[in-house]
Each structure stands twice: as C-alpha cells, then as structure tokens.
Amino acid sequence: MQFPELETSRLILNKLSKSDGQALLDIFTDENVVRYYDIDVFNSEKQSLELIDFF
C-alpha cells in the first residue's frame, strides 16, 4: 500500500522520511503528547527513526 499524499490550500500531508527524525523526536519527547498514546516518552532519535520505518 502506498502512502497517499494530500494537499489543500492549508495543509500538505506526505509520507514521513528519515529527515523527519529530529522533528518526530521533538514531538514524542513531550509527556503531554505521549499521554494519549500507548508508548513511553522517546529518549533517542533512534526511536523516532524506528517509528518512521514502521510506517
């Protein structure tokens, strides 16, 4: 299955890439973000890269 790329005048949604690793780490190190996920707070970029590989 190929990830859909969606674009509107206010939003561009595209597939995550390895270059998104640091941004994903910044998001998932926030306890307020992971509170609603069934995961622990990230503590390394390796974890964000593994999440990208998962998708």
mmCIF file of the N, C-alpha and C atoms, coordinates in Angstrom:
data_MODEL
# 
_entry.id   MODEL 
# 
loop_
_atom_site.group_PDB 
_atom_site.id 
_atom_site.type_symbol 
_atom_site.label_atom_id 
_atom_site.label_alt_id 
_atom_site.label_comp_id 
_atom_site.label_asym_id 
_atom_site.label_entity_id 
_atom_site.label_seq_id 
_atom_site.pdbx_PDB_ins_code 
_atom_site.Cartn_x 
_atom_site.Cartn_y 
_atom_site.Cartn_z 
_atom_site.occupancy 
_atom_site.B_iso_or_equiv 
_atom_site.pdbx_formal_charge 
_atom_site.auth_seq_id 
_atom_site.auth_comp_id 
_atom_site.auth_asym_id 
_atom_site.auth_atom_id 
_atom_site.pdbx_PDB_model_num 
ATOM 1   N N  . MET A 1 1  ? 0.839  -1.180 0.000  1.00 0.00 ? 1  MET A N  1 
ATOM 2   C CA . MET A 1 1  ? 0.000  0.000  0.000  1.00 0.00 ? 1  MET A CA 1 
ATOM 3   C C  . MET A 1 1  ? 0.883  1.242  0.000  1.00 0.00 ? 1  MET A C  1 
ATOM 4   N N  . GLN A 1 2  ? 0.596  2.163  -0.864 1.00 0.00 ? 2  GLN A N  1 
ATOM 5   C CA . GLN A 1 2  ? 1.370  3.389  -0.966 1.00 0.00 ? 2  GLN A CA 1 
ATOM 6   C C  . GLN A 1 2  ? 0.712  4.480  -0.117 1.00 0.00 ? 2  GLN A C  1 
ATOM 7   N N  . PHE A 1 3  ? 1.533  5.247  0.604  1.00 0.00 ? 3  PHE A N  1 
ATOM 8   C CA . PHE A 1 3  ? 1.017  6.322  1.441  1.00 0.00 ? 3  PHE A CA 1 
ATOM 9   C C  . PHE A 1 3  ? 0.474  7.431  0.549  1.00 0.00 ? 3  PHE A C  1 
ATOM 10  N N  . PRO A 1 4  ? -0.752 7.888  0.824  1.00 0.00 ? 4  PRO A N  1 
ATOM 11  C CA . PRO A 1 4  ? -1.319 8.950  -0.022 1.00 0.00 ? 4  PRO A CA 1 
ATOM 12  C C  . PRO A 1 4  ? -0.700 10.302 0.318  1.00 0.00 ? 4  PRO A C  1 
ATOM 13  N N  . GLU A 1 5  ? -0.465 11.107 -0.668 1.00 0.00 ? 5  GLU A N  1 
ATOM 14  C CA . GLU A 1 5  ? -0.025 12.476 -0.442 1.00 0.00 ? 5  GLU A CA 1 
ATOM 15  C C  . GLU A 1 5  ? -1.219 13.377 -0.709 1.00 0.00 ? 5  GLU A C  1 
ATOM 16  N N  . LEU A 1 6  ? -1.569 14.163 0.293  1.00 0.00 ? 6  LEU A N  1 
ATOM 17  C CA . LEU A 1 6  ? -2.731 15.035 0.203  1.00 0.00 ? 6  LEU A CA 1 
ATOM 18  C C  . LEU A 1 6  ? -2.278 16.489 0.287  1.00 0.00 ? 6  LEU A C  1 
ATOM 19  N N  . GLU A 1 7  ? -2.914 17.341 -0.499 1.00 0.00 ? 7  GLU A N  1 
ATOM 20  C CA . GLU A 1 7  ? -2.572 18.753 -0.450 1.00 0.00 ? 7  GLU A CA 1 
ATOM 21  C C  . GLU A 1 7  ? -3.825 19.589 -0.609 1.00 0.00 ? 7  GLU A C  1 
ATOM 22  N N  . THR A 1 8  ? -3.976 20.543 0.303  1.00 0.00 ? 8  THR A N  1 
ATOM 23  C CA . THR A 1 8  ? -5.044 21.533 0.213  1.00 0.00 ? 8  THR A CA 1 
ATOM 24  C C  . THR A 1 8  ? -4.376 22.906 0.291  1.00 0.00 ? 8  THR A C  1 
ATOM 25  N N  . SER A 1 9  ? -5.168 23.940 0.297  1.00 0.00 ? 9  SER A N  1 
ATOM 26  C CA . SER A 1 9  ? -4.585 25.283 0.384  1.00 0.00 ? 9  SER A CA 1 
ATOM 27  C C  . SER A 1 9  ? -3.955 25.541 1.752  1.00 0.00 ? 9  SER A C  1 
ATOM 28  N N  . ARG A 1 10 ? -4.329 24.742 2.771  1.00 0.00 ? 10 ARG A N  1 
ATOM 29  C CA . ARG A 1 10 ? -3.804 24.972 4.119  1.00 0.00 ? 10 ARG A CA 1 
ATOM 30  C C  . ARG A 1 10 ? -2.998 23.811 4.681  1.00 0.00 ? 10 ARG A C  1 
ATOM 31  N N  . LEU A 1 11 ? -2.900 22.693 3.967  1.00 0.00 ? 11 LEU A N  1 
ATOM 32  C CA . LEU A 1 11 ? -2.259 21.510 4.514  1.00 0.00 ? 11 LEU A CA 1 
ATOM 33  C C  . LEU A 1 11 ? -1.558 20.713 3.424  1.00 0.00 ? 11 LEU A C  1 
ATOM 34  N N  . ILE A 1 12 ? -0.365 20.234 3.743  1.00 0.00 ? 12 ILE A N  1 
ATOM 35  C CA . ILE A 1 12 ? 0.321  19.280 2.885  1.00 0.00 ? 12 ILE A CA 1 
ATOM 36  C C  . ILE A 1 12 ? 0.655  18.074 3.756  1.00 0.00 ? 12 ILE A C  1 
ATOM 37  N N  . LEU A 1 13 ? 0.134  16.924 3.404  1.00 0.00 ? 13 LEU A N  1 
ATOM 38  C CA . LEU A 1 13 ? 0.381  15.691 4.146  1.00 0.00 ? 13 LEU A CA 1 
ATOM 39  C C  . LEU A 1 13 ? 1.165  14.757 3.246  1.00 0.00 ? 13 LEU A C  1 
ATOM 40  N N  . ASN A 1 14 ? 2.380  14.420 3.675  1.00 0.00 ? 14 ASN A N  1 
ATOM 41  C CA . ASN A 1 14 ? 3.184  13.499 2.884  1.00 0.00 ? 14 ASN A CA 1 
ATOM 42  C C  . ASN A 1 14 ? 3.804  12.454 3.801  1.00 0.00 ? 14 ASN A C  1 
ATOM 43  N N  . LYS A 1 15 ? 4.377  11.445 3.204  1.00 0.00 ? 15 LYS A N  1 
ATOM 44  C CA . LYS A 1 15 ? 4.967  10.341 3.934  1.00 0.00 ? 15 LYS A CA 1 
ATOM 45  C C  . LYS A 1 15 ? 6.179  10.817 4.734  1.00 0.00 ? 15 LYS A C  1 
ATOM 46  N N  . LEU A 1 16 ? 6.321  10.281 5.955  1.00 0.00 ? 16 LEU A N  1 
ATOM 47  C CA . LEU A 1 16 ? 7.487  10.599 6.774  1.00 0.00 ? 16 LEU A CA 1 
ATOM 48  C C  . LEU A 1 16 ? 8.747  10.047 6.114  1.00 0.00 ? 16 LEU A C  1 
ATOM 49  N N  . SER A 1 17 ? 9.847  10.770 6.291  1.00 0.00 ? 17 SER A N  1 
ATOM 50  C CA . SER A 1 17 ? 11.137 10.305 5.784  1.00 0.00 ? 17 SER A CA 1 
ATOM 51  C C  . SER A 1 17 ? 12.160 10.385 6.911  1.00 0.00 ? 17 SER A C  1 
ATOM 52  N N  . LYS A 1 18 ? 13.324 9.814  6.677  1.00 0.00 ? 18 LYS A N  1 
ATOM 53  C CA . LYS A 1 18 ? 14.392 9.812  7.689  1.00 0.00 ? 18 LYS A CA 1 
ATOM 54  C C  . LYS A 1 18 ? 14.741 11.232 8.129  1.00 0.00 ? 18 LYS A C  1 
ATOM 55  N N  . SER A 1 19 ? 14.608 12.198 7.245  1.00 0.00 ? 19 SER A N  1 
ATOM 56  C CA . SER A 1 19 ? 14.928 13.581 7.605  1.00 0.00 ? 19 SER A CA 1 
ATOM 57  C C  . SER A 1 19 ? 13.935 14.169 8.611  1.00 0.00 ? 19 SER A C  1 
ATOM 58  N N  . ASP A 1 20 ? 12.823 13.485 8.855  1.00 0.00 ? 20 ASP A N  1 
ATOM 59  C CA . ASP A 1 20 ? 11.837 13.921 9.844  1.00 0.00 ? 20 ASP A CA 1 
ATOM 60  C C  . ASP A 1 20 ? 12.148 13.392 11.245 1.00 0.00 ? 20 ASP A C  1 
ATOM 61  N N  . GLY A 1 21 ? 13.233 12.643 11.388 1.00 0.00 ? 21 GLY A N  1 
ATOM 62  C CA . GLY A 1 21 ? 13.563 12.002 12.659 1.00 0.00 ? 21 GLY A CA 1 
ATOM 63  C C  . GLY A 1 21 ? 13.672 12.958 13.831 1.00 0.00 ? 21 GLY A C  1 
ATOM 64  N N  . GLN A 1 22 ? 14.383 14.055 13.673 1.00 0.00 ? 22 GLN A N  1 
ATOM 65  C CA . GLN A 1 22 ? 14.555 15.008 14.778 1.00 0.00 ? 22 GLN A CA 1 
ATOM 66  C C  . GLN A 1 22 ? 13.237 15.679 15.131 1.00 0.00 ? 22 GLN A C  1 
ATOM 67  N N  . ALA A 1 23 ? 12.455 16.055 14.137 1.00 0.00 ? 23 ALA A N  1 
ATOM 68  C CA . ALA A 1 23 ? 11.158 16.690 14.406 1.00 0.00 ? 23 ALA A CA 1 
ATOM 69  C C  . ALA A 1 23 ? 10.232 15.731 15.153 1.00 0.00 ? 23 ALA A C  1 
ATOM 70  N N  . LEU A 1 24 ? 10.235 14.471 14.760 1.00 0.00 ? 24 LEU A N  1 
ATOM 71  C CA . LEU A 1 24 ? 9.417  13.466 15.447 1.00 0.00 ? 24 LEU A CA 1 
ATOM 72  C C  . LEU A 1 24 ? 9.902  13.266 16.882 1.00 0.00 ? 24 LEU A C  1 
ATOM 73  N N  . LEU A 1 25 ? 11.207 13.282 17.074 1.00 0.00 ? 25 LEU A N  1 
ATOM 74  C CA . LEU A 1 25 ? 11.769 13.168 18.420 1.00 0.00 ? 25 LEU A CA 1 
ATOM 75  C C  . LEU A 1 25 ? 11.319 14.352 19.275 1.00 0.00 ? 25 LEU A C  1 
ATOM 76  N N  . ASP A 1 26 ? 11.345 15.551 18.716 1.00 0.00 ? 26 ASP A N  1 
ATOM 77  C CA . ASP A 1 26 ? 10.901 16.735 19.452 1.00 0.00 ? 26 ASP A CA 1 
ATOM 78  C C  . ASP A 1 26 ? 9.446  16.597 19.903 1.00 0.00 ? 26 ASP A C  1 
ATOM 79  N N  . ILE A 1 27 ? 8.627  15.997 19.077 1.00 0.00 ? 27 ILE A N  1 
ATOM 80  C CA . ILE A 1 27 ? 7.210  15.816 19.407 1.00 0.00 ? 27 ILE A CA 1 
ATOM 81  C C  . ILE A 1 27 ? 7.028  14.752 20.481 1.00 0.00 ? 27 ILE A C  1 
ATOM 82  N N  . PHE A 1 28 ? 7.670  13.587 20.297 1.00 0.00 ? 28 PHE A N  1 
ATOM 83  C CA . PHE A 1 28 ? 7.423  12.450 21.181 1.00 0.00 ? 28 PHE A CA 1 
ATOM 84  C C  . PHE A 1 28 ? 8.262  12.468 22.464 1.00 0.00 ? 28 PHE A C  1 
ATOM 85  N N  . THR A 1 29 ? 9.046  13.530 22.691 1.00 0.00 ? 29 THR A N  1 
ATOM 86  C CA . THR A 1 29 ? 9.689  13.696 23.988 1.00 0.00 ? 29 THR A CA 1 
ATOM 87  C C  . THR A 1 29 ? 8.814  14.521 24.925 1.00 0.00 ? 29 THR A C  1 
ATOM 88  N N  . ASP A 1 30 ? 7.699  14.991 24.425 1.00 0.00 ? 30 ASP A N  1 
ATOM 89  C CA . ASP A 1 30 ? 6.753  15.794 25.214 1.00 0.00 ? 30 ASP A CA 1 
ATOM 90  C C  . ASP A 1 30 ? 5.758  14.864 25.911 1.00 0.00 ? 30 ASP A C  1 
ATOM 91  N N  . GLU A 1 31 ? 5.766  14.876 27.235 1.00 0.00 ? 31 GLU A N  1 
ATOM 92  C CA . GLU A 1 31 ? 4.877  13.997 28.001 1.00 0.00 ? 31 GLU A CA 1 
ATOM 93  C C  . GLU A 1 31 ? 3.407  14.275 27.713 1.00 0.00 ? 31 GLU A C  1 
ATOM 94  N N  . ASN A 1 32 ? 3.068  15.515 27.383 1.00 0.00 ? 32 ASN A N  1 
ATOM 95  C CA . ASN A 1 32 ? 1.679  15.834 27.060 1.00 0.00 ? 32 ASN A CA 1 
ATOM 96  C C  . ASN A 1 32 ? 1.222  15.202 25.752 1.00 0.00 ? 32 ASN A C  1 
ATOM 97  N N  . VAL A 1 33 ? 2.156  14.933 24.864 1.00 0.00 ? 33 VAL A N  1 
ATOM 98  C CA . VAL A 1 33 ? 1.827  14.279 23.594 1.00 0.00 ? 33 VAL A CA 1 
ATOM 99  C C  . VAL A 1 33 ? 1.633  12.780 23.801 1.00 0.00 ? 33 VAL A C  1 
ATOM 100 N N  . VAL A 1 34 ? 2.592  12.135 24.450 1.00 0.00 ? 34 VAL A N  1 
ATOM 101 C CA . VAL A 1 34 ? 2.533  10.670 24.574 1.00 0.00 ? 34 VAL A CA 1 
ATOM 102 C C  . VAL A 1 34 ? 1.529  10.198 25.610 1.00 0.00 ? 34 VAL A C  1 
ATOM 103 N N  . ARG A 1 35 ? 0.988  11.107 26.380 1.00 0.00 ? 35 ARG A N  1 
ATOM 104 C CA . ARG A 1 35 ? -0.029 10.746 27.365 1.00 0.00 ? 35 ARG A CA 1 
ATOM 105 C C  . ARG A 1 35 ? -1.183 9.971  26.723 1.00 0.00 ? 35 ARG A C  1 
ATOM 106 N N  . TYR A 1 36 ? -1.526 10.289 25.493 1.00 0.00 ? 36 TYR A N  1 
ATOM 107 C CA . TYR A 1 36 ? -2.668 9.683  24.818 1.00 0.00 ? 36 TYR A CA 1 
ATOM 108 C C  . TYR A 1 36 ? -2.284 8.556  23.862 1.00 0.00 ? 36 TYR A C  1 
ATOM 109 N N  . TYR A 1 37 ? -1.021 8.203  23.857 1.00 0.00 ? 37 TYR A N  1 
ATOM 110 C CA . TYR A 1 37 ? -0.525 7.079  23.075 1.00 0.00 ? 37 TYR A CA 1 
ATOM 111 C C  . TYR A 1 37 ? -0.154 5.961  24.038 1.00 0.00 ? 37 TYR A C  1 
ATOM 112 N N  . ASP A 1 38 ? -0.057 4.773  23.553 1.00 0.00 ? 38 ASP A N  1 
ATOM 113 C CA . ASP A 1 38 ? 0.344  3.651  24.400 1.00 0.00 ? 38 ASP A CA 1 
ATOM 114 C C  . ASP A 1 38 ? 1.853  3.429  24.270 1.00 0.00 ? 38 ASP A C  1 
ATOM 115 N N  . ILE A 1 39 ? 2.625  4.522  24.483 1.00 0.00 ? 39 ILE A N  1 
ATOM 116 C CA . ILE A 1 39 ? 4.085  4.469  24.372 1.00 0.00 ? 39 ILE A CA 1 
ATOM 117 C C  . ILE A 1 39 ? 4.703  5.312  25.476 1.00 0.00 ? 39 ILE A C  1 
ATOM 118 N N  . ASP A 1 40 ? 5.983  5.078  25.730 1.00 0.00 ? 40 ASP A N  1 
ATOM 119 C CA . ASP A 1 40 ? 6.742  5.911  26.664 1.00 0.00 ? 40 ASP A CA 1 
ATOM 120 C C  . ASP A 1 40 ? 7.333  7.088  25.911 1.00 0.00 ? 40 ASP A C  1 
ATOM 121 N N  . VAL A 1 41 ? 7.739  8.097  26.654 1.00 0.00 ? 41 VAL A N  1 
ATOM 122 C CA . VAL A 1 41 ? 8.414  9.255  26.063 1.00 0.00 ? 41 VAL A CA 1 
ATOM 123 C C  . VAL A 1 41 ? 9.678  8.781  25.346 1.00 0.00 ? 41 VAL A C  1 
ATOM 124 N N  . PHE A 1 42 ? 9.922  9.302  24.149 1.00 0.00 ? 42 PHE A N  1 
ATOM 125 C CA . PHE A 1 42 ? 11.127 8.950  23.406 1.00 0.00 ? 42 PHE A CA 1 
ATOM 126 C C  . PHE A 1 42 ? 12.335 9.591  24.080 1.00 0.00 ? 42 PHE A C  1 
ATOM 127 N N  . ASN A 1 43 ? 13.476 8.896  24.013 1.00 0.00 ? 43 ASN A N  1 
ATOM 128 C CA . ASN A 1 43 ? 14.700 9.478  24.563 1.00 0.00 ? 43 ASN A CA 1 
ATOM 129 C C  . ASN A 1 43 ? 15.871 9.403  23.588 1.00 0.00 ? 43 ASN A C  1 
ATOM 130 N N  . SER A 1 44 ? 15.601 8.986  22.344 1.00 0.00 ? 44 SER A N  1 
ATOM 131 C CA . SER A 1 44 ? 16.667 8.981  21.339 1.00 0.00 ? 44 SER A CA 1 
ATOM 132 C C  . SER A 1 44 ? 16.061 9.090  19.940 1.00 0.00 ? 44 SER A C  1 
ATOM 133 N N  . GLU A 1 45 ? 16.857 9.624  19.043 1.00 0.00 ? 45 GLU A N  1 
ATOM 134 C CA . GLU A 1 45 ? 16.394 9.751  17.659 1.00 0.00 ? 45 GLU A CA 1 
ATOM 135 C C  . GLU A 1 45 ? 16.199 8.373  17.026 1.00 0.00 ? 45 GLU A C  1 
ATOM 136 N N  . LYS A 1 46 ? 16.908 7.386  17.537 1.00 0.00 ? 46 LYS A N  1 
ATOM 137 C CA . LYS A 1 46 ? 16.763 6.014  17.032 1.00 0.00 ? 46 LYS A CA 1 
ATOM 138 C C  . LYS A 1 46 ? 15.303 5.555  17.139 1.00 0.00 ? 46 LYS A C  1 
ATOM 139 N N  . GLN A 1 47 ? 14.632 5.926  18.223 1.00 0.00 ? 47 GLN A N  1 
ATOM 140 C CA . GLN A 1 47 ? 13.237 5.545  18.400 1.00 0.00 ? 47 GLN A CA 1 
ATOM 141 C C  . GLN A 1 47 ? 12.345 6.204  17.343 1.00 0.00 ? 47 GLN A C  1 
ATOM 142 N N  . SER A 1 48 ? 12.611 7.453  17.034 1.00 0.00 ? 48 SER A N  1 
ATOM 143 C CA . SER A 1 48 ? 11.790 8.129  16.014 1.00 0.00 ? 48 SER A CA 1 
ATOM 144 C C  . SER A 1 48 ? 12.064 7.533  14.630 1.00 0.00 ? 48 SER A C  1 
ATOM 145 N N  . LEU A 1 49 ? 13.299 7.148  14.359 1.00 0.00 ? 49 LEU A N  1 
ATOM 146 C CA . LEU A 1 49 ? 13.606 6.518  13.073 1.00 0.00 ? 49 LEU A CA 1 
ATOM 147 C C  . LEU A 1 49 ? 12.936 5.131  12.957 1.00 0.00 ? 49 LEU A C  1 
ATOM 148 N N  . GLU A 1 50 ? 12.848 4.423  14.064 1.00 0.00 ? 50 GLU A N  1 
ATOM 149 C CA . GLU A 1 50 ? 12.151 3.133  14.062 1.00 0.00 ? 50 GLU A CA 1 
ATOM 150 C C  . GLU A 1 50 ? 10.662 3.326  13.793 1.00 0.00 ? 50 GLU A C  1 
ATOM 151 N N  . LEU A 1 51 ? 10.091 4.396  14.341 1.00 0.00 ? 51 LEU A N  1 
ATOM 152 C CA . LEU A 1 51 ? 8.680  4.688  14.091 1.00 0.00 ? 51 LEU A CA 1 
ATOM 153 C C  . LEU A 1 51 ? 8.463  5.012  12.613 1.00 0.00 ? 51 LEU A C  1 
ATOM 154 N N  . ILE A 1 52 ? 9.374  5.766  12.029 1.00 0.00 ? 52 ILE A N  1 
ATOM 155 C CA . ILE A 1 52 ? 9.280  6.104  10.602 1.00 0.00 ? 52 ILE A CA 1 
ATOM 156 C C  . ILE A 1 52 ? 9.357  4.821  9.769  1.00 0.00 ? 52 ILE A C  1 
ATOM 157 N N  . ASP A 1 53 ? 10.274 3.923  10.116 1.00 0.00 ? 53 ASP A N  1 
ATOM 158 C CA . ASP A 1 53 ? 10.401 2.651  9.392  1.00 0.00 ? 53 ASP A CA 1 
ATOM 159 C C  . ASP A 1 53 ? 9.130  1.817  9.511  1.00 0.00 ? 53 ASP A C  1 
ATOM 160 N N  . PHE A 1 54 ? 8.466  1.892  10.661 1.00 0.00 ? 54 PHE A N  1 
ATOM 161 C CA . PHE A 1 54 ? 7.229  1.133  10.878 1.00 0.00 ? 54 PHE A CA 1 
ATOM 162 C C  . PHE A 1 54 ? 6.162  1.513  9.871  1.00 0.00 ? 54 PHE A C  1 
ATOM 163 N N  . PHE A 1 55 ? 6.077  2.801  9.557  1.00 0.00 ? 55 PHE A N  1 
ATOM 164 C CA . PHE A 1 55 ? 5.068  3.277  8.606  1.00 0.00 ? 55 PHE A CA 1 
ATOM 165 C C  . PHE A 1 55 ? 5.611  3.236  7.202  1.00 0.00 ? 55 PHE A C  1 
# 
